[in-house]
Amino acid sequence: MADSSWLTTFPQLARADLLAIRKSVDASFREFSRNYGDTIESLFEPLLSFLVWFEKLLLNSPWWAVLFGIAALVFVASRSWKLVLAVVLAFLAIGYFGMWDNTMRTLSIITVSTLLAIALGIPIGILMARSDRARMIVTPMLDIMQTMPAFVYLIPVVMLLGIGKVPGVIAVVIYAIPPVIRLTNLGIRLVDQEVMEAATAYGASPMQRLFGVQLPLASPTIMAGINQTIMMSLSMVVIASMIGVKGLGQPVLKSITNQYFSLGLFNGLAIVALAIIFDRVSQSYAKRTQKHMEGTQDA
């Protein structure tokens, strides 16, 4: 009887404790939002200003000027006229089907999110590669970030900053940054130790070894991480549209709620086109960089 009573009361006590913990956490976070929400929001004002400026630049510029700029960037990265032609045709098709403005909005969000992820992720990856203690601390955090459902990221961001562009960018960066961190760490750790010993023998300082040897040799792996970060950023477009991020995600969300199959299909294909363009361009740049490094080593 005693055992049966314990089995009955234990789940009730556990539920009561869990409820108390949840209430305490929710109350603490609400209090934090009320006290510091405005301060945190003000810190992101420069990011919001840049986002608005960049989006207006893409939307207000003539379509042919934007297309020329994109084509020039693609050629500089890939040195492939075939890829440039494919990109131009893809954007012309997007414009023909009336998705140009939303594509430019999505392009601005993805570009800024990717640049932020690179600016934050590569230094963290370098720190992990140079410190085993840092790797032990950061790795579990990356595991949580990669396994947490994407919708969960929206909850604290919206509670702190409301809805709009900046919360969307923050959610995208948190979701998409793990690959570039992991692969930066991996790429640097895979650099041949004999090469590092040779650089040290020639009197190279730690910073010279990092920027002159490790990062160039690890660049193909780092580019693979950047590629994955871009893909994950694009996969967050539809989810970010739930908190007011304008772009290709909003028509897809509208098509889900109103069962507009063609609307969702065309905008989904536009997202796919952007993903393929980013993927091919980044891969071409990585391959060209690797060939250049191999030619330098052979010389």
Residue, then its C-alpha position, 0 to 999 in steps of 0.5 A: m500500500a505504501d508503494s502504491s501511494w508513493l507511485t500515485t503522489f510522485p507524479q502529482l508532486a512532479r507536475a506541481d514542481l514543474l508548474a512552479i518552475r514554469k511560472s517562475v521562469d515565465a515571470s522572470f522573463r517577463e520582468f526582464s523584458r519589461n525592465y530591459g526590453d527598451t534598452i535591448e531594442s535601442l542596441f539594435e537600432p543601427l541594425l534596423s536602420f541598415l536593414v531598412w536602407f538596404e531593402k529600400l536600395l534593392l526595391n527602389s533601384p531599377w531592376w536592370a541595375v540590381l540584376f547587373g550588380i548581382a550578375a557582376l558579383v556572381f562572375v567575380a565569385s565564380r568566373s563562370w559565364k554559364l552560371v551568370l547566365a543561369v542566375v540572370l534567367a532565374f531572376l528574370a523569371i522571378g520578375y516575370f511572375g511578379m515576385w521581384d519585390n518579395t525576392m528583394r526583401t528576402l534577399s536583403i534579410i538573408t544577406v544581412s543574416t548571413l553576414l552577421a552569422i559569418a562575422l560572429g561564427i568565424p571568430i567563435g570557430i577560431l576560438m574553439a580551434r585554439s582552446d579545448r576549453a572553449r570547444m567544450i563550452v560551445t559544443p553543447m550550446l551548438d547541439i542545443m541550437q541545432t536540435m531546438p525546433a525553429f519555432v522556439y527561437l521566435i518566442p524569446v525574440v518576440m517577447l523582447l523585441g516585438i515583431g519586425k525585421v530585427p527579431g526575424v534576423i536574430a532568429v535566423v542568425i541563431y538558427a543558421i550560425p552553428p554550421v559556420i562555427r563547427l566547420t571553421n573549428l574543424g577546418i583549422r584543426l585539420v590543417d597539417q601540423e607539419v605546415m604549422e611547424a614549418a611556419t613557426a620555424y620561419g618565425a611566424s607569429p601566432m596571428q601570422r600563422l592564423f591569417g597566413v596559414q590556417l585560415p587560407l588552408a581551411s577556407p574550403t571547409i569554412m566555405a562549406g560552413i558558410n554554404q550550409t548557413i545560407m541554406m539554413s537561413l533560407s529555410m527560416v524565411v517562411i517561419a520568420s514571416m510569422i513575426g512580420v518579416k516581409g518577403l517570399g515567406q509571407p505569400v507561402l504562409k498566406s497560401i497555407t492558411n487560405q489553401y492557395f496552391s499556386l501562390g505557395l508553389f511559385n513563391g516556394l520555387a523562388i525560394v528554391a531558386l535563391a537557394i540554388i543560386f547561393d549554393r552554386v555561387s558559394q561552391s564555385y568560389a570555394k573550388r576556385t579558392q582551393k585550386h588557387m591554394e593548390g597552385t600556390q603550394d605547388a609553386 
